Amino acid sequence: MNVDAIGRVQSPRIIRIGGGAALEVAEVLLQLGLSRPLIVTDRNLIALGHVVTVTDVLDSSAIHWQVFDQVVEDPTDSCVDAGLEALRSGDFDCIIGLGGGSPMDAAKAISFMSVNPGHVRDYKAPCQIDRCGPPLILIPTTGGTGSELTRWCVITDTEQPEKYNLSGLACVATAALIDWTFTTTKPPRITADTAVDSMTHAIEAYVSRKAFAYTDAFALAAMSSIAKHVRTACKDPENEEARAALMLAASQAGMAFSNASVALVHGMSRPIGAHFHVAHGLSNAMLLPAITEFSIGSSRERYATCARVMGWADDSDTDAIACDDLVQGLKSLNADLKVPRVGELGHNATQEMFELMAAQALASGSPQNNPRIPTAEEIVRLYHQVW
């Protein structure tokens, strides 16, 4: 870490965290002078009753709202276009993104594309999208992506299978309401995947070439909490302490990676999601042990610190021992959480596909933040290893 470098932080103006925070949505809208929200969500969240939890609060304050519920997992450019049509069909002054990473990312893209010309792919990283659309109020329901606090979103292209990063001030929420009570309905698989997604955010932010002291504090706090509570939350979904801790950790990890960036795991994960429709958190979990082992020699002190704060190594252990413990700890966590190999899901990939995915990973820019910057050939070998 360069102590003389200037850290650059972007975050929401309003952040409310805790059980019941979502019930303050009307108060937050009124504080911001907003009164006509379009709620961007998906049908599953309507079925779970999470949307009505929010709309009942809006109704009690006589706030007029409408719902766009066509968000799909790994939201596409077509989904964004449909959301834009919904936004333009009414007199809305803000957008509420309610759900996991998919609804929140879709809400971000719908907002900024309402005031920026062209196709959403025109703005993929490294472009910085700073012309902001209607204010965003984000309410996470899964606790994994941390999107409610980040300056990033990810959209999948339907014409040329690719998941691309979009970044800038226009992707930063105006307000984030982080309410862990939504997460008690998550099944064990999603609980595990979102938790490891958050852990990946925290570890990658901490070892990123763009890390600085501010992001380090969030990253270390997040990974410690996730390691302590993830197994409990998977075994006991109603455990309030574990659920609250994981939700907070997801936001802390989101703040860390939003400002320090992610690295090789995410660079390689996105093409897996784009081509094989593997859930983002799950593909991160599949990759994390192997890529940590690949990268560890280039940042031993930082990786050793990760192992220590997660309780997988002692303070008295050498960095070499702690690094070994980290890799073994990640492998053991995957085993406990029943994380499969990619090929075990029935997905087959050719050498040509691996080479395309490696090119897409490098083009995203994320691998360039990794402690060990890989070549395309090394990424292909890593894909073979995890498959």
C-alpha positions as CSV (number, residue, x, y, z in Angstrom):
1,M,0.0,0.0,0.0
2,N,1.3,3.4,-1.0
3,V,0.8,5.7,2.0
4,D,1.3,8.8,-0.1
5,A,-1.5,7.8,-2.6
6,I,-4.8,9.6,-2.5
7,G,-7.7,7.3,-1.7
8,R,-10.9,8.2,-3.6
9,V,-14.2,7.3,-2.0
10,Q,-17.7,7.4,-3.4
11,S,-20.6,6.4,-1.2
12,P,-24.4,7.1,-0.7
13,R,-25.5,10.3,1.0
14,I,-27.7,8.3,3.4
15,I,-27.0,4.9,4.9
16,R,-29.3,3.3,7.4
17,I,-28.4,-0.2,8.8
18,G,-30.2,-2.6,11.0
19,G,-33.3,-4.7,11.5
20,G,-36.3,-2.6,10.3
21,A,-34.3,-0.1,8.3
22,A,-36.4,-0.7,5.2
23,L,-39.4,0.6,7.2
24,E,-37.9,4.0,7.1
25,V,-38.1,4.3,3.3
26,A,-40.9,6.9,3.3
27,E,-39.0,9.0,5.8
28,V,-35.9,8.9,3.7
29,L,-37.8,9.8,0.5
30,L,-39.4,12.8,2.2
31,Q,-36.0,13.8,3.6
32,L,-34.7,13.9,0.0
33,G,-37.8,15.7,-1.3
34,L,-38.9,12.7,-3.4
35,S,-42.4,11.3,-3.7
36,R,-42.9,9.3,-6.9
37,P,-40.8,6.1,-6.9
38,L,-40.6,3.4,-9.5
39,I,-39.8,0.2,-7.6
40,V,-37.4,-2.1,-9.6
41,T,-37.5,-5.7,-8.4
42,D,-38.4,-9.3,-9.5
43,R,-41.4,-11.5,-9.2
44,N,-39.8,-13.8,-6.6
45,L,-39.5,-10.9,-4.2
46,I,-43.2,-10.1,-4.7
47,A,-44.0,-13.7,-3.9
48,L,-41.9,-13.6,-0.8
49,G,-43.8,-10.6,0.5
50,H,-40.8,-8.3,0.6
51,V,-42.2,-5.8,-1.9
52,V,-45.4,-5.3,0.0
53,T,-43.3,-4.7,3.2
54,V,-42.0,-1.6,1.4
55,T,-45.2,-0.5,-0.4
56,D,-47.2,-0.7,2.8
57,V,-44.9,1.9,4.3
58,L,-45.2,4.1,1.2
59,D,-49.0,3.8,1.2
60,S,-49.1,4.9,4.9
61,S,-47.3,8.1,3.9
62,A,-49.5,8.6,0.8
63,I,-46.5,8.2,-1.6
64,H,-47.6,7.1,-5.0
65,W,-45.5,4.2,-6.5
66,Q,-45.4,1.7,-9.3
67,V,-43.6,-1.6,-9.7
68,F,-41.4,-2.9,-12.5
69,D,-40.9,-6.6,-11.7
70,Q,-39.3,-7.9,-14.9
71,V,-35.7,-8.1,-13.5
72,V,-34.0,-11.4,-14.3
73,E,-31.1,-13.0,-12.6
74,D,-27.9,-11.5,-14.1
75,P,-29.9,-8.6,-15.6
76,T,-29.5,-8.1,-19.4
77,D,-29.5,-5.1,-21.7
78,S,-33.0,-6.2,-22.7
79,C,-34.1,-6.0,-19.1
80,V,-32.7,-2.5,-18.8
81,D,-34.5,-1.5,-21.9
82,A,-37.8,-2.8,-20.5
83,G,-37.1,-0.9,-17.3
84,L,-36.4,2.3,-19.2
85,E,-39.8,2.0,-21.0
86,A,-41.5,1.6,-17.6
87,L,-39.6,4.6,-16.2
88,R,-40.6,6.8,-19.1
89,S,-44.2,5.7,-19.0
90,G,-44.8,7.6,-15.8
91,D,-43.9,10.7,-13.9
92,F,-41.3,9.2,-11.6
93,D,-38.8,11.3,-9.6
94,C,-36.7,8.4,-8.2
95,I,-36.0,4.7,-8.4
96,I,-36.1,2.1,-5.5
97,G,-34.0,-0.9,-6.3
98,L,-35.3,-3.7,-4.0
99,G,-33.7,-7.2,-4.0
100,G,-30.3,-8.8,-4.5
101,G,-27.6,-7.7,-6.8
102,S,-29.7,-8.2,-9.9
103,P,-32.5,-5.7,-9.1
104,M,-30.1,-3.2,-7.6
105,D,-27.8,-3.4,-10.6
106,A,-30.8,-3.1,-13.0
107,A,-32.0,-0.1,-11.1
108,K,-28.7,1.6,-11.5
109,A,-28.5,1.0,-15.2
110,I,-32.1,2.1,-15.7
111,S,-31.4,5.3,-13.9
112,F,-28.2,6.3,-15.7
113,M,-29.4,5.1,-19.1
114,S,-32.5,7.4,-18.8
115,V,-30.2,10.4,-19.2
116,N,-27.3,9.0,-21.3
117,P,-27.6,8.2,-25.0
118,G,-26.8,5.0,-26.8
119,H,-26.7,1.4,-25.6
120,V,-25.7,0.3,-22.1
121,R,-22.6,-1.5,-23.5
122,D,-21.3,1.9,-24.7
123,Y,-20.5,2.6,-21.1
124,K,-18.7,-0.5,-19.9
125,A,-15.5,-0.1,-17.9
126,P,-13.1,1.7,-18.1
127,C,-15.7,4.4,-19.0
128,Q,-16.8,6.4,-16.0
129,I,-20.5,7.2,-16.0
130,D,-20.8,10.5,-14.1
131,R,-24.0,11.9,-15.6
132,C,-26.6,10.8,-13.1
133,G,-30.2,9.9,-13.6
134,P,-33.1,9.9,-11.1
135,P,-32.0,9.3,-7.5
136,L,-31.5,5.7,-6.4
137,I,-32.7,4.3,-3.1
138,L,-31.3,0.7,-2.8
139,I,-32.7,-1.9,-0.4
140,P,-30.8,-5.2,-0.4
141,T,-32.5,-8.4,0.5
142,T,-29.8,-11.0,0.1
143,G,-26.6,-9.6,1.6
144,G,-23.9,-10.6,-0.8
145,T,-23.2,-8.1,-3.6
146,G,-22.9,-5.0,-1.5
147,S,-24.2,-3.2,-4.6
148,E,-26.2,-0.8,-2.3
149,L,-22.9,0.9,-1.4
150,T,-20.9,0.5,-4.5
151,R,-20.1,2.6,-7.6
152,W,-20.4,-0.5,-9.8
153,C,-23.1,-2.6,-11.6
154,V,-22.9,-5.5,-13.9
155,I,-25.1,-6.1,-17.0
156,T,-25.2,-9.1,-19.4
157,D,-25.2,-8.4,-23.1
158,T,-27.7,-10.5,-25.1
159,E,-26.1,-10.0,-28.5
160,Q,-22.6,-11.1,-27.6
161,P,-22.5,-13.2,-24.3
162,E,-20.6,-11.0,-22.0
163,K,-21.1,-9.6,-18.5
164,Y,-19.6,-6.1,-18.3
165,N,-18.7,-3.8,-15.5
166,L,-20.3,-0.3,-15.4
167,S,-18.9,2.2,-13.0
168,G,-19.1,5.8,-12.0
169,L,-20.9,8.4,-9.8
170,A,-24.1,7.5,-11.7
171,C,-24.0,4.0,-10.2
172,V,-23.8,5.3,-6.6
173,A,-27.1,5.2,-4.6
174,T,-28.4,8.4,-3.1
175,A,-29.6,6.3,-0.1
176,A,-29.1,2.7,1.1
177,L,-31.4,1.0,3.6
178,I,-29.7,-2.2,4.8
179,D,-32.2,-4.4,6.6
180,W,-31.1,-7.9,7.6
181,T,-34.6,-9.2,8.3
182,F,-35.2,-9.8,4.6
183,T,-32.4,-12.4,4.6
184,T,-34.1,-15.0,6.8
185,T,-36.0,-16.3,3.8
186,K,-32.8,-17.2,1.9
187,P,-32.2,-20.9,1.4
188,P,-28.9,-22.4,2.4
189,R,-27.4,-22.4,-1.2
190,I,-28.1,-18.7,-1.7
191,T,-26.9,-17.9,1.8
192,A,-23.6,-19.7,1.1
193,D,-23.1,-18.2,-2.3
194,T,-23.8,-14.6,-1.2
195,A,-21.6,-15.0,1.8
196,V,-18.6,-16.2,-0.2
197,D,-19.3,-13.5,-2.7
198,S,-18.9,-11.0,0.1
199,M,-15.8,-12.8,1.4
200,T,-14.3,-12.6,-2.2
201,H,-15.0,-8.9,-2.3
202,A,-13.3,-8.4,1.0
203,I,-10.2,-10.5,0.2
204,E,-9.8,-9.0,-3.2
205,A,-10.2,-5.5,-2.0
206,Y,-7.6,-6.1,0.7
207,V,-5.0,-7.5,-1.7
208,S,-5.9,-5.2,-4.6
209,R,-3.2,-3.0,-6.0
210,K,-5.6,-0.1,-5.4
211,A,-6.1,-0.8,-1.7
212,F,-5.6,1.9,0.9
213,A,-6.2,2.3,4.6
214,Y,-9.8,3.3,4.4
215,T,-10.8,0.3,2.3
216,D,-8.6,-2.0,4.4
217,A,-10.6,-1.4,7.5
218,F,-13.9,-2.4,5.8
219,A,-12.3,-5.4,4.2
220,L,-10.7,-6.8,7.3
221,A,-13.9,-6.3,9.4
222,A,-16.0,-8.0,6.7
223,M,-13.9,-11.1,6.2
224,S,-13.6,-11.7,9.9
225,S,-17.3,-11.6,10.4
226,I,-18.1,-13.8,7.4
227,A,-15.7,-16.5,8.5
228,K,-17.3,-16.5,11.9
229,H,-20.9,-16.5,10.9
230,V,-21.4,-18.1,7.5
231,R,-21.7,-21.7,8.6
232,T,-24.1,-20.8,11.4
233,A,-26.4,-18.9,9.0
234,C,-26.5,-21.8,6.6
235,K,-27.4,-24.3,9.3
236,D,-29.7,-22.0,11.2
237,P,-31.5,-19.5,8.8
238,E,-33.4,-17.9,11.7
239,N,-30.2,-17.0,13.7
240,E,-30.5,-13.3,14.0
241,E,-27.0,-12.6,15.1
242,A,-25.5,-14.5,12.1
243,R,-27.9,-12.9,9.6
244,A,-27.3,-9.4,10.9
245,A,-23.5,-9.9,10.9
246,L,-23.5,-11.3,7.3
247,M,-25.7,-8.4,6.1
248,L,-23.4,-5.8,7.7
249,A,-20.3,-7.6,6.4
250,A,-21.7,-7.6,2.8
251,S,-22.0,-3.9,3.0
252,Q,-18.6,-3.4,4.5
253,A,-17.1,-5.6,1.8
254,G,-19.1,-3.6,-0.8
255,M,-17.6,-0.4,0.5
256,A,-14.1,-1.9,0.4
257,F,-14.2,-3.2,-3.2
258,S,-16.2,-0.3,-4.6
259,N,-13.2,1.9,-3.8
260,A,-10.3,-0.5,-4.0
261,S,-11.7,-2.7,-6.9
262,V,-11.9,-6.4,-7.2
263,A,-9.3,-8.5,-9.0
264,L,-8.7,-11.8,-10.8
265,V,-11.5,-13.9,-9.2
266,H,-14.1,-11.5,-10.4
267,G,-12.4,-11.1,-13.8
268,M,-12.7,-14.8,-14.3
269,S,-16.1,-15.2,-12.7
270,R,-18.1,-12.9,-15.0
271,P,-17.4,-14.9,-18.2
272,I,-18.5,-18.1,-16.4
273,G,-21.8,-16.4,-15.5
274,A,-22.2,-14.9,-19.0
275,H,-21.6,-18.2,-20.9
276,F,-22.9,-20.8,-18.5
277,H,-25.4,-18.9,-16.3
278,V,-23.7,-19.9,-13.0
279,A,-24.8,-17.7,-10.1
280,H,-22.2,-15.0,-9.5
281,G,-21.5,-15.9,-5.9
282,L,-21.2,-19.6,-6.7
283,S,-18.7,-19.0,-9.5
284,N,-16.6,-16.8,-7.2
285,A,-16.6,-19.6,-4.6
286,M,-15.5,-22.1,-7.3
287,L,-12.6,-19.9,-8.2
288,L,-11.4,-18.3,-4.9
289,P,-9.2,-21.1,-3.5
290,A,-7.3,-21.7,-6.8
291,I,-6.8,-18.1,-7.6
292,T,-5.7,-17.3,-4.0
293,E,-3.1,-20.1,-4.3
294,F,-2.0,-18.7,-7.7
295,S,-1.7,-15.1,-6.4
296,I,-0.4,-15.6,-2.9
297,G,3.3,-15.4,-3.5
298,S,3.0,-11.9,-4.8
299,S,1.4,-10.5,-1.5
300,R,2.2,-13.0,1.3
301,E,2.0,-10.5,4.1
302,R,-1.5,-9.4,3.1
303,Y,-2.8,-12.8,2.4
304,A,-1.4,-14.0,5.8
305,T,-3.3,-11.2,7.5
306,C,-6.5,-12.4,5.8
307,A,-5.9,-15.9,7.4
308,R,-5.2,-14.4,10.8
309,V,-8.3,-12.1,11.0
310,M,-10.5,-15.0,9.9
311,G,-9.2,-17.1,12.7
312,W,-7.6,-19.7,10.4
313,A,-4.0,-18.8,11.5
314,D,-2.4,-17.7,14.7
315,D,-0.5,-14.4,15.2
316,S,2.5,-16.5,16.0
317,D,2.5,-18.3,12.7
318,T,4.9,-17.2,10.0
319,D,3.4,-15.6,6.9
320,A,4.2,-18.8,4.9
321,I,2.3,-21.0,7.3
322,A,-0.6,-18.5,7.5
323,C,-0.8,-18.4,3.7
324,D,-1.0,-22.2,3.5
325,D,-3.7,-22.0,6.2
326,L,-5.7,-19.5,4.1
327,V,-5.8,-21.7,1.1
328,Q,-6.7,-24.8,3.1
329,G,-9.4,-22.7,5.0
330,L,-11.0,-21.6,1.7
331,K,-11.0,-25.2,0.4
332,S,-12.5,-26.5,3.7
333,L,-15.2,-23.7,3.6
334,N,-16.1,-24.7,0.0
335,A,-16.4,-28.4,1.1
336,D,-18.6,-27.5,4.1
337,L,-20.8,-25.2,1.9
338,K,-21.0,-28.0,-0.8
339,V,-19.5,-25.8,-3.5
340,P,-19.3,-27.9,-6.7
341,R,-16.7,-27.7,-9.5
342,V,-18.0,-26.0,-12.6
343,G,-17.9,-29.3,-14.6
344,E,-20.0,-31.0,-12.0
345,L,-22.9,-28.7,-12.9
346,G,-22.8,-30.3,-16.4
347,H,-21.1,-27.4,-18.1
348,N,-18.5,-28.4,-20.8
349,A,-16.1,-25.8,-22.2
350,T,-13.7,-26.1,-25.2
351,Q,-10.2,-24.7,-25.4
352,E,-11.6,-22.1,-27.7
353,M,-14.2,-21.1,-25.1
354,F,-11.6,-20.9,-22.4
355,E,-9.5,-18.6,-24.6
356,L,-12.5,-16.4,-25.2
357,M,-13.3,-16.2,-21.5
358,A,-9.7,-15.4,-20.7
359,A,-9.8,-12.5,-23.2
360,Q,-13.0,-11.2,-21.7
361,A,-11.6,-11.5,-18.2
362,L,-8.5,-9.4,-19.1
363,A,-10.7,-6.9,-21.0
364,S,-12.7,-6.2,-17.8
365,G,-9.6,-4.7,-16.2
366,S,-10.1,-6.6,-12.9
367,P,-7.1,-9.0,-13.3
368,Q,-4.8,-6.0,-13.5
369,N,-5.6,-5.2,-9.9
370,N,-4.5,-8.6,-8.8
371,P,-1.2,-9.0,-6.8
372,R,0.0,-11.3,-9.5
373,I,-1.1,-10.1,-12.9
374,P,-1.9,-13.1,-15.1
375,T,-1.3,-13.7,-18.8
376,A,-4.1,-15.0,-21.0
377,E,-2.4,-18.4,-21.0
378,E,-2.3,-18.5,-17.2
379,I,-6.0,-17.6,-17.0
380,V,-6.8,-20.5,-19.4
381,R,-4.8,-22.9,-17.2
382,L,-6.7,-21.7,-14.2
383,Y,-10.0,-22.3,-15.9
384,H,-8.9,-25.8,-16.7
385,Q,-7.9,-26.3,-13.0
386,V,-11.2,-25.2,-11.6
387,W,-13.4,-27.0,-14.2
